[in-house]
């Protein structure tokens, strides 16, 4: 069996589970005739950056986003992956009219994860889109994803969803932790974590780091999600950071943004320190 056949077989087995992530009986919009509908979301750009771990994370992430994002534009960055399965991800991306696949051959020269964020936001602005979502490649979204996209509407707010593992040491006490969507509207918090973060492109003067970049290029692999929040609060004191409790995503909490001797071979299916929950089924929460 070829690598492509193995990957496709794995995706078929996961598709049913992916659809269950965050599902509630009232999640799917329904027309008066009872037929389920999906909002267009054509004013939104979703930026996903992949570095290896393609079968475990990249493919399920893209599959789930494609299923639940309507016509949202997806900028998919291959950030110097050496994983041979990246070709399967690229083929899937090229087959989708809403996906732009961007290959980065030298992630350090391009600015790391931050470089892809800045480039993706710049592309969205050039295309005249109204909102942007930064999404880690180890996240799987479900039917509540449309609620998250729709909630992003204020130029003075950054939004994040609920999740089983939001990270940042939040655990069961954090404002973004939940085992499912709680449907309590927006919940204002002091800060949001960067595994999934959305904002509009309006009022750029309170968000920009410099003339065109929204994120500090001197921090290529971390902490820029907090930098933009601090800037917004400093420049406009009424800025808010809100958890969209109507939306829930599954987060693996992988931290292998670039090759590092601390982590196992990225093509080895054995979970390591960087991927503590990869053995769990999609939609299954940890306590």
Backbone torsions as a table, in degrees:
resi	resn	phi	psi	omega
1	UNK	NA	131.1	-179.3
2	UNK	-74.6	166.2	179.0
3	UNK	-60.0	-41.7	-179.9
4	UNK	-62.0	-40.8	179.6
5	UNK	-65.8	-39.2	177.8
6	UNK	-63.1	-44.7	-179.4
7	UNK	-63.1	-45.5	-179.3
8	UNK	-64.8	-36.8	177.6
9	UNK	-64.0	-41.2	179.1
10	UNK	-65.0	-40.8	-180.0
11	UNK	-64.9	-40.1	178.7
12	UNK	-62.2	-37.9	179.9
13	UNK	-70.9	-26.4	-178.4
14	UNK	-87.9	-20.8	-170.2
15	UNK	-57.7	-42.5	179.8
16	UNK	-64.0	-37.1	179.3
17	UNK	-71.8	-37.1	179.1
18	UNK	-59.5	-37.4	-178.1
19	UNK	-67.1	-18.4	-177.6
20	UNK	-85.7	-12.0	-173.3
21	UNK	-63.0	116.6	176.6
22	UNK	70.8	16.6	-173.7
23	UNK	-71.9	140.5	173.0
24	UNK	-135.5	152.4	-179.8
25	UNK	-56.9	-24.4	-176.5
26	UNK	-103.7	13.0	-173.4
27	UNK	-70.0	-38.7	-170.2
28	UNK	-90.4	123.1	177.9
29	UNK	-58.9	140.9	-177.4
30	UNK	-131.5	133.3	175.9
31	UNK	-73.8	172.2	-179.3
32	UNK	-62.4	-28.1	179.7
33	UNK	-82.9	5.0	175.6
34	UNK	88.0	0.8	-179.0
35	UNK	-87.0	130.4	-179.5
36	UNK	-65.8	142.6	179.1
37	UNK	-126.4	165.8	177.9
38	UNK	-135.6	123.4	179.6
39	UNK	-58.9	151.1	-177.0
40	UNK	-66.9	-47.6	-177.2
41	UNK	56.8	28.9	-176.0
42	UNK	-72.2	-7.5	178.2
43	UNK	-92.0	8.5	-173.2
44	UNK	-117.5	141.8	171.8
45	UNK	-113.6	134.0	177.4
46	UNK	-114.2	121.9	-176.0
47	UNK	-105.0	119.3	-179.9
48	UNK	-123.5	129.2	179.6
49	UNK	-116.0	124.2	-177.3
50	UNK	-112.6	131.8	169.4
51	UNK	-133.1	98.8	-177.3
52	UNK	59.7	-162.1	-178.5
53	UNK	51.2	40.4	-170.1
54	UNK	-69.1	-48.7	-176.4
55	UNK	-69.6	-40.8	-178.0
56	UNK	-70.2	-39.7	-171.3
57	UNK	-122.6	-55.1	-171.4
58	UNK	-58.4	-49.4	-178.2
59	UNK	-66.0	-49.9	176.7
60	UNK	-59.7	-36.2	178.6
61	UNK	-62.1	-52.7	-177.2
62	UNK	-63.5	-42.3	178.5
63	UNK	-56.8	-45.6	-177.6
64	UNK	-68.0	-39.8	179.8
65	UNK	-65.6	-41.8	177.8
66	UNK	-60.7	-38.0	-176.2
67	UNK	-70.5	-30.2	-169.3
68	UNK	-119.7	10.8	-174.3
69	UNK	-111.9	5.7	179.5
70	UNK	59.6	-130.6	-178.6
71	UNK	-98.1	19.9	177.5
72	UNK	-58.7	142.2	176.5
73	UNK	-77.0	134.3	-180.0
74	UNK	-117.4	121.3	173.2
75	UNK	-101.3	109.1	-176.3
76	UNK	-106.3	114.0	-177.5
77	UNK	-101.3	124.0	169.5
78	UNK	-92.1	102.1	-171.8
79	UNK	-89.8	71.0	176.1
80	UNK	62.5	45.6	178.8
81	UNK	-74.1	142.2	172.8
82	UNK	-105.9	-8.4	178.7
83	UNK	-62.0	121.8	-178.6
84	UNK	-62.4	-20.2	179.3
85	UNK	-70.0	-7.2	179.6
86	UNK	-61.5	-27.1	179.4
87	UNK	-64.9	-37.6	177.1
88	UNK	-65.0	-40.7	177.7
89	UNK	-64.5	-41.9	179.0
90	UNK	-63.1	-42.0	179.2
91	UNK	-62.3	-42.2	177.9
92	UNK	-62.0	-43.2	-179.2
93	UNK	-63.2	-44.9	-177.6
94	UNK	-66.5	-21.7	179.7
95	UNK	-81.4	-5.8	-176.7
96	UNK	-108.9	124.4	-178.6
97	UNK	-67.1	-17.9	-177.2
98	UNK	-93.9	-0.5	-173.9
99	UNK	-110.0	130.5	168.8
100	UNK	-105.4	119.5	178.5
101	UNK	-96.9	122.2	-177.1
102	UNK	-120.5	116.9	179.4
103	UNK	-91.1	126.8	175.7
104	UNK	-108.3	116.1	-176.1
105	UNK	-84.1	-22.9	179.6
106	UNK	-138.8	94.8	-174.1
107	UNK	-67.2	-30.2	177.7
108	UNK	-66.0	-43.2	179.4
109	UNK	-67.4	-31.6	-177.8
110	UNK	-80.6	-16.9	178.2
111	UNK	108.0	17.6	176.1
112	UNK	66.5	-152.5	177.7
113	UNK	-59.7	-41.0	179.7
114	UNK	-60.9	-37.2	178.7
115	UNK	-60.5	-40.0	178.7
116	UNK	-70.3	-37.1	176.5
117	UNK	-61.0	-48.6	-178.5
118	UNK	-63.9	-41.2	179.8
119	UNK	-66.3	-41.8	179.9
120	UNK	-64.1	-43.4	178.1
121	UNK	-63.6	-40.5	178.2
122	UNK	-62.3	-40.6	177.5
123	UNK	-63.1	-43.6	-179.9
124	UNK	-61.8	-40.1	178.9
125	UNK	-66.2	-41.1	178.6
126	UNK	-64.1	-33.1	-179.0
127	UNK	-84.9	-1.3	176.6
128	UNK	74.7	25.1	178.5
129	UNK	-79.1	159.6	-172.0
130	UNK	-101.7	-21.5	-176.2
131	UNK	-145.6	156.9	-176.6
132	UNK	-134.3	141.9	171.7
133	UNK	-123.9	128.8	173.3
134	UNK	-97.1	119.1	-173.3
135	UNK	-127.7	123.1	175.7
136	UNK	-65.0	148.7	-177.1
137	UNK	-75.3	-5.3	178.2
138	UNK	-101.6	24.2	178.4
139	UNK	-111.4	138.8	172.4
140	UNK	-116.5	125.8	-179.5
141	UNK	-98.6	164.3	-178.9
142	UNK	-136.0	-160.1	-175.4
143	UNK	-62.3	-19.1	177.6
144	UNK	-82.1	-2.0	-177.0
145	UNK	-61.2	-38.1	178.5
146	UNK	-60.9	-33.7	176.6
147	UNK	-64.7	-35.5	178.5
148	UNK	-66.8	-47.7	180.0
149	UNK	-59.3	-45.6	-177.4
150	UNK	-65.5	-28.2	-177.4
151	UNK	-71.1	-19.3	-176.1
152	UNK	-80.0	98.6	-175.7
153	UNK	-141.3	-14.5	-178.7
154	UNK	-96.6	135.7	177.5
155	UNK	-72.7	-10.4	-175.6
156	UNK	-111.0	19.8	-174.2
157	UNK	-137.9	145.1	168.0
158	UNK	-112.1	142.2	-172.8
159	UNK	-121.2	146.9	174.4
160	UNK	-142.4	154.5	-179.7
161	UNK	-92.2	174.1	166.8
162	UNK	-78.0	157.1	-179.9
163	UNK	-159.0	159.7	176.0
164	UNK	-70.7	-31.6	-180.0
165	UNK	-139.9	80.1	-178.5
166	UNK	-68.1	-20.5	-178.7
167	UNK	86.9	-170.2	177.2
168	UNK	63.5	20.9	-179.9
169	UNK	71.7	17.0	-174.8
170	UNK	-72.4	-37.6	177.4
171	UNK	50.6	-150.4	-175.9
172	UNK	-76.4	-9.4	-178.3
173	UNK	-96.7	-8.8	-176.8
174	UNK	-77.0	153.4	-177.6
175	UNK	-69.9	-19.1	179.5
176	UNK	-99.4	2.5	179.6
177	UNK	-87.7	134.6	173.3
178	UNK	-167.2	159.0	177.3
179	UNK	-90.4	-8.8	176.9
180	UNK	-170.1	173.2	175.1
181	UNK	-62.9	141.7	-178.5
182	UNK	-107.0	-10.6	174.1
183	UNK	56.9	47.5	177.2
184	UNK	-113.0	22.0	178.5
185	UNK	74.1	-147.4	-179.7
186	UNK	-90.4	138.0	177.0
187	UNK	-122.0	117.5	-177.7
188	UNK	-78.4	136.1	-179.2
189	UNK	-134.9	168.6	-176.7
190	UNK	-76.8	-30.0	178.0
191	UNK	-156.8	155.8	177.1
192	UNK	-115.9	149.5	177.8
193	UNK	-89.7	156.4	-166.7
194	UNK	-89.5	6.4	-179.3
195	UNK	-66.1	-26.3	176.3
196	UNK	-158.2	117.8	-172.4
197	UNK	-146.2	131.3	-178.6
198	UNK	-126.8	147.9	177.7
199	UNK	-158.0	159.8	175.7
200	UNK	-82.2	168.0	177.5
201	UNK	-100.2	6.8	174.3
202	UNK	-76.5	161.7	-177.6
203	UNK	49.5	53.1	-177.8
204	UNK	-61.7	-22.5	-177.6
205	UNK	-64.6	-20.2	178.0
206	UNK	-96.0	-2.2	-176.4
207	UNK	-117.6	-29.1	-173.8
208	UNK	-64.1	141.3	173.2
209	UNK	-83.2	-40.8	176.3
210	UNK	-142.0	-151.1	-173.5
211	UNK	-61.9	-31.5	-177.0
212	UNK	-138.7	-19.4	-177.2
213	UNK	-90.4	139.0	177.5
214	UNK	-89.4	-13.8	-174.4
215	UNK	-133.5	147.4	-174.7
216	UNK	-68.4	114.7	-178.7
217	UNK	-68.2	-14.6	177.9
218	UNK	-78.7	-3.2	175.9
219	UNK	-120.8	76.9	-171.0
220	UNK	-70.1	-22.4	-173.0
221	UNK	-133.1	24.3	176.8
222	UNK	169.6	156.6	171.7
223	UNK	75.8	0.1	179.0
224	UNK	-71.6	-22.4	176.9
225	UNK	-64.2	-29.5	178.8
226	UNK	-82.8	-31.1	179.4
227	UNK	-62.0	-44.2	-179.0
228	UNK	-68.6	-32.8	178.2
229	UNK	-68.3	-41.1	178.0
230	UNK	-64.1	-41.9	179.4
231	UNK	-61.7	-45.2	-178.7
232	UNK	-61.7	-42.3	-178.8
233	UNK	-67.6	-35.9	-179.4
234	UNK	-71.5	-39.1	-175.2
235	UNK	-85.9	-25.5	178.6
236	UNK	-145.8	101.2	-168.0
237	UNK	-65.0	-17.8	178.3
238	UNK	-87.4	7.4	176.0
239	UNK	-60.5	146.5	-177.2
240	UNK	-130.6	157.6	176.6
241	UNK	-129.3	115.4	-168.1
242	UNK	-123.5	138.0	171.7
243	UNK	-88.5	127.4	176.7
244	UNK	-87.7	97.9	-173.8
245	UNK	-74.6	-9.1	175.4
246	UNK	-81.4	-2.9	-176.7
247	UNK	-126.1	135.8	179.7
248	UNK	-136.2	136.1	177.7
249	UNK	-129.2	154.4	176.5
250	UNK	-93.4	128.1	-175.6
251	UNK	-122.4	125.2	179.2
252	UNK	-78.4	-23.0	-178.4
253	UNK	64.7	44.7	172.3
254	UNK	-82.7	141.6	-177.9
255	UNK	-121.7	17.7	-176.9
256	UNK	-86.3	64.8	-177.7
257	UNK	-71.0	-23.5	174.9
258	UNK	-147.8	162.7	-177.3
259	UNK	-62.4	135.5	-177.1
260	UNK	-152.0	138.8	-177.2
261	UNK	-64.9	-15.5	178.1
262	UNK	-69.2	-24.0	-174.0
263	UNK	-105.0	158.5	176.6
264	UNK	-70.0	167.8	174.0
265	UNK	-50.2	126.1	-176.0
266	UNK	-64.1	-16.5	179.2
267	UNK	-95.6	-2.3	179.8
268	UNK	-83.4	125.5	-176.7
269	UNK	-72.9	-5.1	-179.8
270	UNK	-73.3	127.6	180.0
271	UNK	-68.8	144.9	178.8
272	UNK	-126.0	-164.9	-177.2
273	UNK	-58.4	-33.6	-175.6
274	UNK	-80.3	-13.8	-176.2
275	UNK	-131.1	69.8	-170.5
276	UNK	-70.5	-14.5	-175.4
277	UNK	-124.7	18.2	-173.9
278	UNK	-66.3	-19.1	179.9
279	UNK	-78.9	-11.9	-179.8
280	UNK	-76.0	150.0	176.5
281	UNK	-72.8	153.4	176.9
282	UNK	-64.2	130.6	-178.1
283	UNK	94.0	-10.1	178.9
284	UNK	-90.8	127.1	-174.1
285	UNK	-94.0	153.9	170.1
286	UNK	-100.7	152.8	-179.4
287	UNK	-83.9	NA	NA
